[in-house]
Amino acid sequence: MNAPVFNPLLPLRPALDHLDWLEAEAIYILREVAGQCSNPALLFSGGKDSIVLLRLAEKAFRPGRFPFPLLHIDTGHNYPEVIDFRDARACQLNERLIVRSVESSMSRGTVRLKSADESRNKHQSVTLLEAIEEFGFDACIGGARRDEEKARAKERIFSFRDEFGGWDPKNQRPELWNLLNARVHKGENIRAFPISNWTELDVWQYIEREGLALPSIYFAHVRPVIRRGSLLQPVTELTPARDGDVVEQLRVRFRTVGDITCTAPVESDADTVHKIIAETATTTVTERGATRLDDQASEAAMEQRKKEGYF
C-alpha cells in the first residue's frame, strides 16, 4: 500500500482560524511559485484582490525583495484613482512595476478594434501574451477567485496554459493534497491563483484585519450613472449618456475595478470597510454578476475569454 502524500499545511489547520488558514495556504502557494518557476510575475492592477496579494507576498518574502516583478496590463481606460494607487503602492514597496498597454498593441496592429468605442477589456489577453513572450515569464500570479464567476470555479490553483496562452478546462492537472505542479515546456505558462479559495467576504475581512489602504472608489460616493438593464454604468468621457438616457446622481461604490467601459458600480451607502463587510455578508449576487457589463454578453463570456488567454 502506498504511503499517504504529505501535505505541509495539514498539521497547521486545527490550530488556525479561517483567515489565518487562508493566509497560510496563499503564502504556501506563492512560495511554491517562487520555488518551482524560473521567471514568474505578479499581476497587480491596484484592485482589492491584487492589493491582498501584495500583502501576502510581503509576508511570504520580506525582508527580502519579491522574487518576481509586478505586471499590469493597462487598457488605457482604467479609473485614474486606481492607476494612481497602483503607482504609489509599487513605489512604497520599492518593487519593480512593469506596465504594458493595449494601446501599444493597437499601434503594432496586434489588436484591432471593431469600432472606436469597443471595449478594450478582452483585448488585454493579446497584450498579456505579448508581455509573457517579451520577458519570458513562465508563470503569472493573479488574484482571481472561484466565487467570482462560474468559469473561474472550474480553474485550478495552478492553471495550465498552452503555448498560445489558451486555457482548456478539460485539460488541467489534479491538485490532490495541495500538491501543485508548475512544470511547463518552453512557451507554455502557468497562471497561479493563491486566493482562489477565498470569497469576496474573506477578502474584505482580511483587508480590515490587515488595515490595507484602497483606492477611494471602493467606498460609497456620489457619481452620475445611467441604468443599463439591471446594472449601472458611470457617466464618463468614455461612457457618455446617449440620447434618451436618464442620468441619475446616485450614491455608489465599486465591488471590483477594471476598464471603465465594462465595470459597473452598485448602489451603496457603505463608506467604510466595516460597512462593506456587513453589506457583502448579505448580498445574493456574485461580484462579477453585479458589476461586469462584459459578462452579460452570454453565460459563457468569461470562459471563452479565458480560452483565448484572458487572466
N, C-alpha and C positions, 0 to 999 in steps of 0.2 A: 504493500500500500504506500502511495506517495506521501511524503511529509507535507503538512499544510504550508502554504506560502505565507511568509511573514509580512504582515502589514505594519510598517513602522509607526503608524498613527493609532492603531487599535488599542494599545495599552493606555493611551492618554485619554480616550473618550470618556470613561466613567468619572474622571476627575475634573473634566472641563464643562463649563456651562455652554449654552448653544453658540453664542458669539465667539467664545474662546475656541471652541471646536472648529467653527468655520474658518477662523483666522489661522489656526494651526494647519488645517488642510490646505488653505491657499498658500501659505508660506512654503509648505512641503512641495506643492506644485511648482511654485516659482523657482525653488532650488533645483527641482528635477529638470526644468527647462534649462537653467544655467549649467547644470552638470552634464546633460545629455546632448545639448545643441551647441554647435560651434559658433554661431553668429545670430543670436536672437535679437528681437527689438520689441519694445513695449509700446502698444498703440495708446497714445494719450491725446485726447481731444479737448480736455478741460471740463468734460462732463462728470457727473457724480460717480459713475462706476469706475472711470479711469482715475479719478481722484482717490477712490478707495484702493485701487491697485497700487498707486504710488505709495500710500501709507504702508501697505503690505510689503512692498519692495523695500521700504526703509527698514521695516522690522526684520526682513529676511537677510539684508546685506549690509546695513550700516554697522560700524562706522566707515566701511569701505564705500567706494563708488559702486553704482549699479553695474552689473556685468552686461549691460545692454544699453543702447541709446533709446530715447523716446522718439516715436514716429507719429506724425499726424498727417493724414491725407485731407487736405483742405479744399472744399468745393469753391471757395471764394465767396460763398453765400452764407457764411456762418454768422451767428449773432456776435456783435463786437464785444459784448460783455464777456462772452466765453473765450474768445480769442485773447483778449487782454489778460484774463485769468490764466489761460494756458501758458502764456509767455512769462508771466510773473512767477508762477509756481515752478516752472522749469529753472528759472534764474535763481529762485530761492533755494532750490535743491542743488544748484550747481551741477546739473546733469545736461548732457548733450541732447538738444532737441532738433530733429530733422523734420522739415516741413516740405512736402511735395504737393503740388496743386493740380487740380483738374484743369485749370486754365492753361497750365504748361502742356498738358496732354492735348488740349484743344489746339494749341499753337503748333504742336508737332503733327497734328492730323490723326492721332490715335484715338481721339474722342471727337465725335461729330454729333452735334445736337440736331434733333429733327426740326426744332424751331427755336428761336431765340429765348422763348420763355419756358422751354422744357427744363424740368428739374435736373440738376447735375448729380443728384444723390447716388443713383445707381451706377453712374459713370466713375465713381470712386474706385470701383473694382479694377478698372484699367490702370488707374494711376498707382494703386497699391501694388499691382503685379509688376508695374514698371519699376517701382521703388525696390521691391524684393529682388528683381534682377540687377538693378543698379548697384545695390550694396551687398548682394549675395546672402540675404537673410535666409536662414533655414527654419526659422520659427518666428511667429508674430503672436505676442501675448495680448489678448483682448479682454474687455470687461463684459462680454455677453453673458446673459443668464438664461437658464432654461425656462424660467417662469415668464419671460417677456413675450414669447411667441412660439407657436407650436412647432415651427421648423427648427427653432433653436433647441426645443426639448428633445429632438432626435440626435443632437450633436454630442459627440464625446468631449471629454475634458481636453484630450489631445486629439484634435480633429485633423485628419489627414487630407491634404490637398495634392492633386496630381501636378504634373509638370505644366499644365495650362492654368493652374490655380483653381481648378474645379473641385467641387465637393460632391461626392457620391454617397448619399445616406445609406445605401445598401453595401457599401464597401468601406466599413470602418472597423477599427481594431477593438477587440474586447478589452475592458479595463477592470477585470476582476481583482478584488482586494486592493484597489487603488494602485495597481501596477500600471505604469504609464510607459508607452513605447514611442520614442521620438525618432526612430530610425527612418531615414529618408534617403533616396537616391538623389544625385545631382539634379537640380531643377525642381524637385519636389519640396513640399513645405508642410510644416505643422502649424496650425492655429491652436494656441493653448489658452484655456479659459479658467483661470484659477478661482473665479467666483461663480462658476457655472451653477453650483448647487445653492447659491444664495437666492433669497427672494428680494423683491423691492423693499419690503419691510425690514429685512435683515440689513440691507444697505443703509437705510436711514437710521436704524438703531446704532449701527457701527459708526456712522458719521457723528451722531450725538455723543456716543461714548468717547470717541477719539477727539472731539472738538474740532472737526475738519472744516476749513473755510470752503465756501462755494460761490460760484457766480451768482449775482443778485437775482437773476431771472428765475431761479428755482423757488423764490419766495413770492407771496402774493403781492401784486401791484396792479395799478390800473393801466389798461392798454386798449387801444382801438382794435376791435375784431369784427369779423363777419362770420355768419354761420354757413358752413358747408356740410349739409346733411346733419349728422349727429356731432360733427366736430366743429371747432372754432379755428379760424385762420386769422393770424395777426395782419393788420394792415401796415404794409411797409412799402418802400420803393420797389422791392422785388415782387411783392404780392399786393398790388393796389386794388382798391374796390372797383368792381365792374358796374356798368350801368344797371341800375335796379337793385344793387346791393344795399342793405341797411347796415350802416356802421354803428356799432354799439361800443360804449366805453364801459368795459367790464373789469372787475377785479379777478385776475387770473394768476396762475403760476404754471411753470413748465415741469412736467414729471420727467421728461427726457429732453435733451437738447441735440440739435443737429442742423442740417440745412434748413434755412428759413422757409424755403418753398414747400417743405413737406412736414414740418414739425409744428404741431398744434398745441396750444396751451389748454388748460382746463380751468373752469370757474372754481375759485377757491378764496377763502379768507385766511389761509394758513401762511402766516408770515414769520414763523419760527420753525426750527427743526422739530421741536416737541409737538407743535400743532400738525405738522406734516405727517409725523408718525401716527397720530391719532386718526387723521384722515385716511392714510394708507391702510390702516388696520381694518377699515370698514368698507373699502372700495370693492366692487364686484366686477370691474372692468380691468383687463390687463393693461399694463403700462403702454405697450405699443398700440393696443386696440383703441385706447383713449386719445392717442397723441399723434399717430403717424398716418398722414394723408396718403403716403405712397403704398402703404399696406392694404389700402382699401380697393386697389385695382382688381384683385382676385384673392381667393383664400390661399393660393399657393404663391403669392407675390414674393414673400421673403425667401421661400425655398428655392424659387427659380433664380433669384439674385445670388444666393449662396452657391448654387451650382455653377454660376458664372464667375465666382471668385470673390464675392462680397464678404465683408467681415464675419 
